[in-house]
Amino acid sequence: MRAVLGFFSSLALGLMIAAILVVGATSVMNTPAHLHATGTLLDYVSVIIGLGLGLVIAVLGQISWSELPRRLAQFVVHHGYRLRLIGWAALFVAVLIYF
């Protein structure tokens, strides 16, 4: 739960900074309402994608990659029977779908 809250707080902070950049770059506050505001516009989709990728990279940086193979091997050994049943089920479903 702590990681989820940290993710959303970082995303909110990034969006607030992006909003400040947009307001400062377009100078909407200083132009009359009937004139078109000139200035640099910020693409919100690119900002959100960039913030999301930055947060994903930060989360991936916290993973202990040296322990990952050992944990995966323990998982396979512990759940071997269940994984074998899932494999058989996937094979049977693939045959049913194929034919």
N, CA, C and O atoms as a printed pandas DataFrame, in Angstrom:
     atom_number atom_name residue_name chain_id  residue_number  x_coord  y_coord  z_coord
0              1         N          MET        A               1    0.830   -1.192    0.000
1              2        CA          MET        A               1    0.000    0.000    0.000
2              3         C          MET        A               1    0.873    1.254    0.000
3              4         O          MET        A               1    0.525    2.275   -0.594
4              5         N          ARG        A               2    2.006    1.154    0.675
5              6        CA          ARG        A               2    2.903    2.304    0.749
6              7         C          ARG        A               2    3.474    2.647   -0.628
7              8         O          ARG        A               2    3.633    3.820   -0.966
8              9         N          ALA        A               3    3.782    1.612   -1.421
9             10        CA          ALA        A               3    4.312    1.847   -2.760
10            11         C          ALA        A               3    3.264    2.501   -3.659
11            12         O          ALA        A               3    3.594    3.366   -4.470
12            13         N          VAL        A               4    2.013    2.093   -3.518
13            14        CA          VAL        A               4    0.940    2.675   -4.331
14            15         C          VAL        A               4    0.750    4.149   -3.982
15            16         O          VAL        A               4    0.608    4.988   -4.872
16            17         N          LEU        A               5    0.748    4.458   -2.699
17            18        CA          LEU        A               5    0.600    5.854   -2.287
18            19         C          LEU        A               5    1.796    6.693   -2.737
19            20         O          LEU        A               5    1.629    7.840   -3.149
20            21         N          GLY        A               6    2.989    6.130   -2.662
21            22        CA          GLY        A               6    4.170    6.844   -3.145
22            23         C          GLY        A               6    4.096    7.093   -4.641
23            24         O          GLY        A               6    4.485    8.162   -5.111
24            25         N          PHE        A               7    3.596    6.108   -5.401
25            26        CA          PHE        A               7    3.445    6.268   -6.846
26            27         C          PHE        A               7    2.491    7.401   -7.177
27            28         O          PHE        A               7    2.814    8.263   -7.994
28            29         N          PHE        A               8    1.321    7.411   -6.553
29            30        CA          PHE        A               8    0.340    8.445   -6.856
30            31         C          PHE        A               8    0.775    9.823   -6.353
31            32         O          PHE        A               8    0.450   10.835   -6.976
32            33         N          SER        A               9    1.493    9.875   -5.257
33            34        CA          SER        A               9    1.968   11.182   -4.797
34            35         C          SER        A               9    3.041   11.726   -5.733
35            36         O          SER        A               9    3.082   12.930   -5.986
36            37         N          SER        A              10    3.903   10.864   -6.249
37            38        CA          SER        A              10    4.906   11.314   -7.221
38            39         C          SER        A              10    4.248   11.757   -8.515
39            40         O          SER        A              10    4.657   12.751   -9.115
40            41         N          LEU        A              11    3.232   11.026   -8.946
41            42        CA          LEU        A              11    2.515   11.399  -10.155
42            43         C          LEU        A              11    1.804   12.733   -9.977
43            44         O          LEU        A              11    1.814   13.562  -10.887
44            45         N          ALA        A              12    1.191   12.952   -8.826
45            46        CA          ALA        A              12    0.513   14.225   -8.563
46            47         C          ALA        A              12    1.510   15.377   -8.528
47            48         O          ALA        A              12    1.229   16.457   -9.045
48            49         N          LEU        A              13    2.672   15.152   -7.921
49            50        CA          LEU        A              13    3.697   16.188   -7.883
50            51         C          LEU        A              13    4.170   16.537   -9.287
51            52         O          LEU        A              13    4.324   17.712   -9.618
52            53         N          GLY        A              14    4.398   15.531  -10.103
53            54        CA          GLY        A              14    4.823   15.777  -11.481
54            55         C          GLY        A              14    3.780   16.533  -12.285
55            56         O          GLY        A              14    4.120   17.422  -13.065
56            57         N          LEU        A              15    2.515   16.187  -12.100
57            58        CA          LEU        A              15    1.454   16.895  -12.819
58            59         C          LEU        A              15    1.326   18.341  -12.353
59            60         O          LEU        A              15    1.035   19.225  -13.159
60            61         N          MET        A              16    1.541   18.592  -11.060
61            62        CA          MET        A              16    1.502   19.979  -10.578
62            63         C          MET        A              16    2.658   20.791  -11.173
63            64         O          MET        A              16    2.477   21.947  -11.555
64            65         N          ILE        A              17    3.827   20.188  -11.247
65            66        CA          ILE        A              17    4.968   20.888  -11.844
66            67         C          ILE        A              17    4.711   21.139  -13.321
67            68         O          ILE        A              17    5.043   22.210  -13.828
68            69         N          ALA        A              18    4.121   20.168  -14.024
69            70        CA          ALA        A              18    3.794   20.362  -15.436
70            71         C          ALA        A              18    2.766   21.475  -15.611
71            72         O          ALA        A              18    2.865   22.266  -16.549
72            73         N          ALA        A              19    1.786   21.544  -14.722
73            74        CA          ALA        A              19    0.782   22.612  -14.813
74            75         C          ALA        A              19    1.425   23.979  -14.591
75            76         O          ALA        A              19    1.069   24.948  -15.262
76            77         N          ILE        A              20    2.357   24.061  -13.667
77            78        CA          ILE        A              20    3.061   25.333  -13.439
78            79         C          ILE        A              20    3.861   25.716  -14.672
79            80         O          ILE        A              20    3.897   26.888  -15.045
80            81         N          LEU        A              21    4.506   24.740  -15.311
81            82        CA          LEU        A              21    5.256   25.032  -16.529
82            83         C          LEU        A              21    4.353   25.517  -17.653
83            84         O          LEU        A              21    4.713   26.430  -18.396
84            85         N          VAL        A              22    3.175   24.901  -17.778
85            86        CA          VAL        A              22    2.251   25.304  -18.842
86            87         C          VAL        A              22    1.747   26.718  -18.604
87            88         O          VAL        A              22    1.724   27.527  -19.531
88            89         N          VAL        A              23    1.344   27.031  -17.380
89            90        CA          VAL        A              23    0.835   28.372  -17.081
90            91         C          VAL        A              23    1.937   29.407  -17.271
91            92         O          VAL        A              23    1.683   30.496  -17.786
92            93         N          GLY        A              24    3.146   29.078  -16.863
93            94        CA          GLY        A              24    4.251   30.021  -17.026
94            95         C          GLY        A              24    4.666   30.187  -18.468
95            96         O          GLY        A              24    5.050   31.285  -18.873
96            97         N          ALA        A              25    4.600   29.114  -19.266
97            98        CA          ALA        A              25    5.054   29.184  -20.652
98            99         C          ALA        A              25    4.046   29.876  -21.554
99           100         O          ALA        A              25    4.437   30.566  -22.496
100          101         N          THR        A              26    2.759   29.708  -21.287
101          102        CA          THR        A              26    1.763   30.285  -22.183
102          103         C          THR        A              26    1.387   31.703  -21.798
103          104         O          THR        A              26    0.800   32.428  -22.601
104          105         N          SER        A              27    1.706   32.096  -20.612
105          106        CA          SER        A              27    1.374   33.429  -20.085
106          107         C          SER        A              27   -0.098   33.752  -20.289
107          108         O          SER        A              27   -0.440   34.843  -20.745
108          109         N          VAL        A              28   -0.965   32.812  -19.953
109          110        CA          VAL        A              28   -2.410   32.975  -20.101
110          111         C          VAL        A              28   -2.922   34.052  -19.158
111          112         O          VAL        A              28   -3.879   34.755  -19.480
112          113         N          MET        A              29   -2.306   34.183  -18.024
113          114        CA          MET        A              29   -2.777   35.141  -17.039
114          115         C          MET        A              29   -2.562   36.591  -17.484
115          116         O          MET        A              29   -3.271   37.485  -17.022
116          117         N          ASN        A              30   -1.609   36.834  -18.360
117          118        CA          ASN        A              30   -1.253   38.205  -18.723
118          119         C          ASN        A              30   -1.884   38.695  -20.023
119          120         O          ASN        A              30   -1.725   39.868  -20.360
120          121         N          THR        A              31   -2.588   37.852  -20.761
121          122        CA          THR        A              31   -3.158   38.273  -22.032
122          123         C          THR        A              31   -4.654   38.515  -21.887
123          124         O          THR        A              31   -5.306   37.881  -21.058
124          125         N          PRO        A              32   -5.203   39.426  -22.684
125          126        CA          PRO        A              32   -6.655   39.631  -22.666
126          127         C          PRO        A              32   -7.383   38.392  -23.164
127          128         O          PRO        A              32   -6.802   37.568  -23.869
128          129         N          ALA        A              33   -8.639   38.261  -22.804
129          130        CA          ALA        A              33   -9.416   37.061  -23.116
130          131         C          ALA        A              33   -9.670   36.915  -24.611
131          132         O          ALA        A              33   -9.778   35.789  -25.097
132          133         N          HIS        A              34   -9.770   38.008  -25.354
133          134        CA          HIS        A              34  -10.109   37.909  -26.774
134          135         C          HIS        A              34   -8.886   37.674  -27.654
135          136         O          HIS        A              34   -9.054   37.392  -28.841
136          137         N          LEU        A              35   -7.679   37.775  -27.138
137          138        CA          LEU        A              35   -6.475   37.546  -27.924
138          139         C          LEU        A              35   -5.989   36.114  -27.736
139          140         O          LEU        A              35   -6.119   35.532  -26.659
140          141         N          HIS        A              36   -5.434   35.565  -28.795
141          142        CA          HIS        A              36   -4.880   34.210  -28.720
142          143         C          HIS        A              36   -3.556   34.254  -27.964
143          144         O          HIS        A              36   -2.683   35.065  -28.274
144          145         N          ALA        A              37   -3.413   33.392  -26.987
145          146        CA          ALA        A              37   -2.183   33.345  -26.197
146          147         C          ALA        A              37   -1.087   32.673  -27.011
147          148         O          ALA        A              37   -1.256   31.552  -27.492
148          149         N          THR        A              38    0.016   33.352  -27.160
149          150        CA          THR        A              38    1.138   32.771  -27.886
150          151         C          THR        A              38    2.163   32.283  -26.891
151          152         O          THR        A              38    2.327   32.853  -25.812
152          153         N          GLY        A              39    2.829   31.257  -27.254
153          154        CA          GLY        A              39    3.860   30.702  -26.378
154          155         C          GLY        A              39    3.987   29.212  -26.592
155          156         O          GLY        A              39    3.307   28.634  -27.440
156          157         N          THR        A              40    4.833   28.611  -25.844
157          158        CA          THR        A              40    5.083   27.180  -25.958
158          159         C          THR        A              40    3.992   26.423  -25.219
159          160         O          THR        A              40    3.712   26.691  -24.050
160          161         N          LEU        A              41    3.381   25.476  -25.915
161          162        CA          LEU        A              41    2.366   24.633  -25.290
162          163         C          LEU        A              41    2.986   23.299  -24.919
163          164         O          LEU        A              41    3.891   22.816  -25.600
164          165         N          LEU        A              42    2.509   22.713  -23.857
165          166        CA          LEU        A              42    3.035   21.451  -23.361
166          167         C          LEU        A              42    2.042   20.345  -23.676
167          168         O          LEU        A              42    0.846   20.486  -23.422
168          169         N          ASP        A              43    2.538   19.244  -24.229
169          170        CA          ASP        A              43    1.689   18.106  -24.564
170          171         C          ASP        A              43    1.461   17.276  -23.304
171          172         O          ASP        A              43    2.393   16.668  -22.778
172          173         N          TYR        A              44    0.219   17.255  -22.823
173          174        CA          TYR        A              44   -0.094   16.585  -21.562
174          175         C          TYR        A              44    0.112   15.071  -21.650
175          176         O          TYR        A              44    0.533   14.446  -20.677
176          177         N          VAL        A              45   -0.181   14.484  -22.803
177          178        CA          VAL        A              45   -0.002   13.045  -22.959
178          179         C          VAL        A              45    1.473   12.680  -22.805
179          180         O          VAL        A              45    1.806   11.693  -22.149
180          181         N          SER        A              46    2.345   13.467  -23.403
181          182        CA          SER        A              46    3.776   13.203  -23.285
182          183         C          SER        A              46    4.252   13.376  -21.848
183          184         O          SER        A              46    5.108   12.625  -21.381
184          185         N          VAL        A              47    3.708   14.349  -21.157
185          186        CA          VAL        A              47    4.083   14.565  -19.755
186          187         C          VAL        A              47    3.678   13.365  -18.903
187          188         O          VAL        A              47    4.466   12.887  -18.087
188          189         N          ILE        A              48    2.461   12.882  -19.089
189          190        CA          ILE        A              48    1.985   11.750  -18.296
190          191         C          ILE        A              48    2.768   10.484  -18.634
191          192         O          ILE        A              48    3.112    9.714  -17.738
192          193         N          ILE        A              49    3.052   10.262  -19.918
193          194        CA          ILE        A              49    3.847    9.091  -20.302
194          195         C          ILE        A              49    5.247    9.190  -19.713
195          196         O          ILE        A              49    5.776    8.199  -19.210
196          197         N          GLY        A              50    5.849   10.361  -19.768
197          198        CA          GLY        A              50    7.183   10.542  -19.192
198          199         C          GLY        A              50    7.209   10.341  -17.691
199          200         O          GLY        A              50    8.130    9.722  -17.157
200          201         N          LEU        A              51    6.200   10.861  -17.008
201          202        CA          LEU        A              51    6.123   10.658  -15.556
202          203         C          LEU        A              51    5.913    9.183  -15.220
203          204         O          LEU        A              51    6.529    8.656  -14.293
204          205         N          GLY        A              52    5.056    8.533  -15.966
205          206        CA          GLY        A              52    4.814    7.113  -15.723
206          207         C          GLY        A              52    6.059    6.275  -15.952
207          208         O          GLY        A              52    6.371    5.393  -15.152
208          209         N          LEU        A              53    6.782    6.544  -17.050
209          210        CA          LEU        A              53    8.007    5.793  -17.315
210          211         C          LEU        A              53    9.072    6.077  -16.261
211          212         O          LEU        A              53    9.801    5.172  -15.855
212          213         N          GLY        A              54    9.165    7.306  -15.823
213          214        CA          GLY        A              54   10.120    7.631  -14.765
214          215         C          GLY        A              54    9.811    6.903  -13.473
215          216         O          GLY        A              54   10.718    6.424  -12.793
216          217         N          LEU        A              55    8.539    6.819  -13.132
217          218        CA          LEU        A              55    8.157    6.108  -11.921
218          219         C          LEU        A              55    8.364    4.604  -12.055
219          220         O          LEU        A              55    8.743    3.942  -11.088
220          221         N          VAL        A              56    8.119    4.057  -13.251
221          222        CA          VAL        A              56    8.366    2.632  -13.475
222          223         C          VAL        A              56    9.859    2.328  -13.341
223          224         O          VAL        A              56   10.235    1.316  -12.749
224          225         N          ILE        A              57   10.704    3.191  -13.882
225          226        CA          ILE        A              57   12.148    3.000  -13.750
226          227         C          ILE        A              57   12.566    3.085  -12.289
227          228         O          ILE        A              57   13.437    2.333  -11.850
228          229         N          ALA        A              58   11.959    3.990  -11.533
229          230        CA          ALA        A              58   12.290    4.097  -10.107
230          231         C          ALA        A              58   11.877    2.845   -9.349
231          232         O          ALA        A              58   12.599    2.392   -8.461
232          233         N          VAL        A              59   10.718    2.281   -9.693
233          234        CA          VAL        A              59   10.270    1.052   -9.035
234          235         C          VAL        A              59   11.170   -0.116   -9.427
235          236         O          VAL        A              59   11.526   -0.927   -8.572
236          237         N          LEU        A              60   11.545   -0.218  -10.703
237          238        CA          LEU        A              60   12.434   -1.286  -11.138
238          239         C          LEU        A              60   13.814   -1.174  -10.498
239          240         O          LEU        A              60   14.499   -2.181  -10.315
240          241         N          GLY        A              61   14.218    0.033  -10.161
241          242        CA          GLY        A              61   15.493    0.220   -9.498
242          243         C          GLY        A              61   15.505   -0.284   -8.070
243          244         O          GLY        A              61   16.579   -0.512   -7.514
244          245         N          GLN        A              62   14.353   -0.463   -7.465
245          246        CA          GLN        A              62   14.276   -0.936   -6.089
246          247         C          GLN        A              62   14.248   -2.455   -5.984
247          248         O          GLN        A              62   14.328   -2.996   -4.881
248          249         N          ILE        A              63   14.135   -3.152   -7.112
249          250        CA          ILE        A              63   14.093   -4.613   -7.098
250          251         C          ILE        A              63   15.502   -5.143   -6.895
251          252         O          ILE        A              63   16.453   -4.659   -7.508
252          253         N          SER        A              64   15.628   -6.135   -6.035
253          254        CA          SER        A              64   16.914   -6.784   -5.812
254          255         C          SER        A              64   17.092   -7.849   -6.894
255          256         O          SER        A              64   16.599   -8.969   -6.755
256          257         N          TRP        A              65   17.790   -7.501   -7.958
257          258        CA          TRP        A              65   17.919   -8.384   -9.107
258          259         C          TRP        A              65   18.813   -9.588   -8.807
259          260         O          TRP        A              65   18.697  -10.613   -9.479
260          261         N          SER        A              66   19.687   -9.489   -7.832
261          262        CA          SER        A              66   20.554  -10.618   -7.512
262          263         C          SER        A              66   19.786  -11.742   -6.812
263          264         O          SER        A              66   20.180  -12.904   -6.911
264          265         N          GLU        A              67   18.715  -11.424   -6.116
265          266        CA          GLU        A              67   17.905  -12.436   -5.424
266          267         C          GLU        A              67   16.817  -13.023   -6.308
267          268         O          GLU        A              67   16.204  -14.025   -5.938
268          269         N          LEU        A              68   16.564  -12.433   -7.452
269          270        CA          LEU        A              68   15.445  -12.853   -8.287
270          271         C          LEU        A              68   15.551  -14.304   -8.768
271          272         O          LEU        A              68   14.552  -15.019   -8.683
272          273         N          PRO        A              69   16.701  -14.788   -9.270
273          274        CA          PRO        A              69   16.758  -16.200   -9.700
274          275         C          PRO        A              69   16.515  -17.185   -8.555
275          276         O          PRO        A              69   15.854  -18.206   -8.745
276          277         N          ARG        A              70   17.043  -16.883   -7.376
277          278        CA          ARG        A              70   16.847  -17.773   -6.235
278          279         C          ARG        A              70   15.377  -17.821   -5.839
279          280         O          ARG        A              70   14.846  -18.895   -5.556
280          281         N          ARG        A              71   14.723  -16.676   -5.818
281          282        CA          ARG        A              71   13.301  -16.639   -5.465
282          283         C          ARG        A              71   12.444  -17.353   -6.503
283          284         O          ARG        A              71   11.478  -18.033   -6.155
284          285         N          LEU        A              72   12.799  -17.198   -7.783
285          286        CA          LEU        A              72   12.060  -17.870   -8.842
286          287         C          LEU        A              72   12.211  -19.385   -8.729
287          288         O          LEU        A              72   11.239  -20.121   -8.904
288          289         N          ALA        A              73   13.423  -19.852   -8.439
289          290        CA          ALA        A              73   13.647  -21.291   -8.266
290          291         C          ALA        A              73   12.861  -21.821   -7.070
291          292         O          ALA        A              73   12.282  -22.905   -7.147
292          293         N          GLN        A              74   12.832  -21.081   -5.977
293          294        CA          GLN        A              74   12.055  -21.504   -4.809
294          295         C          GLN        A              74   10.567  -21.575   -5.142
295          296         O          GLN        A              74    9.875  -22.490   -4.696
296          297         N          PHE        A              75   10.076  -20.619   -5.920
297          298        CA          PHE        A              75    8.670  -20.617   -6.303
298          299         C          PHE        A              75    8.337  -21.833   -7.151
299          300         O          PHE        A              75    7.308  -22.477   -6.945
300          301         N          VAL        A              76    9.211  -22.150   -8.111
301          302        CA          VAL        A              76    8.963  -23.295   -8.990
302          303         C          VAL        A              76    9.002  -24.597   -8.199
303          304         O          VAL        A              76    8.174  -25.480   -8.423
304          305         N          VAL        A              77    9.953  -24.726   -7.275
305          306        CA          VAL        A              77   10.038  -25.936   -6.467
306          307         C          VAL        A              77    8.814  -26.053   -5.558
307          308         O          VAL        A              77    8.250  -27.138   -5.415
308          309         N          HIS        A              78    8.412  -24.972   -4.961
309          310        CA          HIS        A              78    7.294  -24.998   -4.022
310          311         C          HIS        A              78    5.959  -25.237   -4.721
311          312         O          HIS        A              78    5.097  -25.929   -4.180
312          313         N          HIS        A              79    5.779  -24.678   -5.907
313          314        CA          HIS        A              79    4.507  -24.781   -6.625
314          315         C          HIS        A              79    4.631  -25.641   -7.883
315          316         O          HIS        A              79    3.900  -25.426   -8.850
316          317         N          GLY        A              80    5.545  -26.606   -7.880
317          318        CA          GLY        A              80    5.787  -27.431   -9.070
318          319         C          GLY        A              80    4.576  -28.207   -9.521
319          320         O          GLY        A              80    4.262  -28.224  -10.711
320          321         N          TYR        A              81    3.884  -28.855   -8.592
321          322        CA          TYR        A              81    2.716  -29.654   -8.948
322          323         C          TYR        A              81    1.625  -28.786   -9.565
323          324         O          TYR        A              81    1.029  -29.150  -10.579
324          325         N          ARG        A              82    1.373  -27.649   -8.954
325          326        CA          ARG        A              82    0.337  -26.736   -9.458
326          327         C          ARG        A              82    0.724  -26.179  -10.830
327          328         O          ARG        A              82   -0.130  -26.046  -11.706
328          329         N          LEU        A              83    2.001  -25.853  -11.020
329          330        CA          LEU        A              83    2.450  -25.346  -12.317
330          331         C          LEU        A              83    2.330  -26.414  -13.406
331          332         O          LEU        A              83    2.001  -26.106  -14.551
332          333         N          ARG        A              84    2.604  -27.687  -13.034
333          334        CA          ARG        A              84    2.456  -28.764  -14.004
334          335         C          ARG        A              84    0.985  -28.915  -14.407
335          336         O          ARG        A              84    0.697  -29.114  -15.587
336          337         N          LEU        A              85    0.055  -28.826  -13.460
337          338        CA          LEU        A              85   -1.367  -28.902  -13.793
338          339         C          LEU        A              85   -1.799  -27.734  -14.682
339          340         O          LEU        A              85   -2.599  -27.911  -15.601
340          341         N          ILE        A              86   -1.272  -26.550  -14.407
341          342        CA          ILE        A              86   -1.593  -25.384  -15.245
342          343         C          ILE        A              86   -1.055  -25.586  -16.651
343          344         O          ILE        A              86   -1.708  -25.210  -17.624
344          345         N          GLY        A              87    0.122  -26.172  -16.769
345          346        CA          GLY        A              87    0.694  -26.465  -18.087
346          347         C          GLY        A              87   -0.155  -27.441  -18.871
347          348         O          GLY        A              87   -0.409  -27.231  -20.057
348          349         N          TRP        A              88   -0.608  -28.529  -18.211
349          350        CA          TRP        A              88   -1.490  -29.473  -18.883
350          351         C          TRP        A              88   -2.805  -28.807  -19.298
351          352         O          TRP        A              88   -3.299  -29.040  -20.402
352          353         N          ALA        A              89   -3.362  -27.991  -18.425
353          354        CA          ALA        A              89   -4.615  -27.296  -18.751
354          355         C          ALA        A              89   -4.418  -26.373  -19.954
355          356         O          ALA        A              89   -5.274  -26.312  -20.837
356          357         N          ALA        A              90   -3.298  -25.659  -19.992
357          358        CA          ALA        A              90   -3.023  -24.776  -21.130
358          359         C          ALA        A              90   -2.881  -25.588  -22.416
359          360         O          ALA        A              90   -3.353  -25.168  -23.472
360          361         N          LEU        A              91   -2.233  -26.745  -22.330
361          362        CA          LEU        A              91   -2.082  -27.609  -23.515
362          363         C          LEU        A              91   -3.445  -28.088  -24.004
363          364         O          LEU        A              91   -3.711  -28.043  -25.205
364          365         N          PHE        A              92   -4.316  -28.545  -23.102
365          366        CA          PHE        A              92   -5.637  -29.027  -23.496
366          367         C          PHE        A              92   -6.495  -27.906  -24.070
367          368         O          PHE        A              92   -7.212  -28.112  -25.049
368          369         N          VAL        A              93   -6.427  -26.745  -23.479
369          370        CA          VAL        A              93   -7.204  -25.604  -24.006
370          371         C          VAL        A              93   -6.677  -25.209  -25.381
371          372         O          VAL        A              93   -7.464  -24.859  -26.260
372          373         N          ALA        A              94   -5.358  -25.257  -25.585
373          374        CA          ALA        A              94   -4.795  -24.934  -26.900
374          375         C          ALA        A              94   -5.262  -25.938  -27.943
375          376         O          ALA        A              94   -5.555  -25.555  -29.076
376          377         N          VAL        A              95   -5.338  -27.218  -27.583
377          378        CA          VAL        A              95   -5.840  -28.230  -28.533
378          379         C          VAL        A              95   -7.308  -27.980  -28.844
379          380         O          VAL        A              95   -7.717  -28.080  -30.001
380          381         N          LEU        A              96   -8.107  -27.659  -27.832
381          382        CA          LEU        A              96   -9.520  -27.388  -28.081
382          383         C          LEU        A              96   -9.712  -26.166  -28.982
383          384         O          LEU        A              96  -10.577  -26.165  -29.857
384          385         N          ILE        A              97   -8.914  -25.143  -28.767
385          386        CA          ILE        A              97   -9.040  -23.927  -29.583
386          387         C          ILE        A              97   -8.547  -24.171  -31.001
387          388         O          ILE        A              97   -9.130  -23.677  -31.966
388          389         N          TYR        A              98   -7.448  -24.951  -31.118
389          390        CA          TYR        A              98   -6.857  -25.182  -32.445
390          391         C          TYR        A              98   -7.777  -26.011  -33.318
391          392         O          TYR        A              98   -7.919  -25.738  -34.510
392          393         N          PHE        A              99   -8.419  -27.047  -32.720
393          394        CA          PHE        A              99   -9.304  -27.907  -33.496
394          395         C          PHE        A              99  -10.689  -27.471  -33.246
395          396         O          PHE        A              99  -11.627  -28.050  -33.795
